[in-house]
Amino acid sequence: MILVDRLSGKVCSHSNTYFAERYGTQYTGTICNPYTGEPTDKQIAVREKFADTIEAINNLTEEQREAYKEAFKKQKKYRSLRGYIFAQEYKKLN
C-alpha cells in the first residue's frame, strides 16, 4: 500500500527541506546555509542575464522555435525543449 505517491515543495514555510520531481526522478534537498545578505554585483549580473534570456525566448519567432525543435530532436544532452532553448539563447549573451 502506497501512503504517499509523491511530494512537492517544502514541508512547511520555515523548513529548509524541499521535494521535487523532474522528468520522472524524485529529488530531495536541504538548503544548508542560505545566503541572507544583499546580492553582490555578480549575483545581480547573473539575474539580469537570466531575465534577458527569458525575454529573448519569449520574443522568438515561430520559425526560430521550429528550428530549435528540430535541433533539440538531434541532441541527447537536454531533456526538455525549453531547457535546450534556454541554453542556446543564454550562450548568445556571452
C-alpha positions in Angstrom: 0.0 0.0 0.0 1.5 3.4 -1.0 0.8 6.0 1.6 2.4 8.9 -0.3 2.9 8.7 -4.1 5.0 11.9 -4.4 5.9 15.1 -2.5 6.5 18.5 -4.0 7.6 21.8 -2.4 8.6 22.4 1.2 7.4 20.6 4.3 6.4 24.0 5.8 7.2 27.7 5.3 10.2 27.7 7.6 11.7 24.4 6.5 14.9 24.2 4.5 14.0 20.8 3.1 12.3 20.5 -0.2 11.0 17.8 -2.5 10.8 17.9 -6.3 10.2 15.6 -9.3 11.9 16.3 -12.6 11.3 14.0 -15.6 10.2 11.0 -13.5 13.0 11.3 -11.0 12.2 12.4 -7.4 14.7 14.7 -5.6 15.0 15.8 -2.0 17.3 18.6 -0.9 18.2 20.7 2.0 19.3 24.3 1.9 22.1 24.2 4.5 23.4 27.8 4.6 21.0 30.1 2.8 22.5 33.5 1.8 20.8 36.3 3.7 22.9 39.3 2.7 22.3 41.8 -0.1 23.0 40.5 -3.6 26.5 41.1 -4.9 27.2 42.7 -8.3 28.0 39.3 -9.8 24.7 37.9 -8.5 22.8 40.9 -9.9 24.6 40.4 -13.3 23.6 36.7 -13.4 20.0 37.5 -12.5 19.9 40.1 -15.3 21.4 37.7 -17.8 18.7 35.1 -16.9 16.0 37.8 -17.3 17.4 38.8 -20.7 17.5 35.1 -21.7 13.8 34.7 -20.8 12.9 37.8 -22.7 14.8 36.5 -25.8 12.9 33.2 -25.6 9.6 35.0 -25.3 10.5 37.0 -28.5 11.4 34.0 -30.7 9.5 33.7 -33.9 7.6 30.6 -34.9 10.3 29.8 -37.4 13.1 30.0 -34.8 11.1 27.8 -32.4 10.7 25.2 -35.2 14.4 25.3 -35.9 15.2 24.8 -32.2 12.7 21.9 -32.1 14.5 20.1 -34.9 17.9 20.7 -33.4 16.6 19.5 -30.0 15.5 16.2 -31.5 19.0 15.6 -32.8 20.8 16.0 -29.5 20.9 14.0 -26.3 22.2 16.4 -23.6 19.0 18.3 -22.8 15.8 16.6 -21.6 13.4 19.4 -22.3 12.9 21.6 -25.3 12.6 24.7 -23.0 15.9 23.8 -21.3 17.6 23.4 -24.7 16.3 26.7 -26.0 17.3 28.4 -22.8 20.9 27.1 -23.0 21.2 28.2 -26.7 19.9 31.7 -26.0 22.0 32.0 -22.8 25.1 31.2 -24.8 24.3 34.0 -27.3 24.5 36.6 -24.4 28.2 35.8 -23.6 
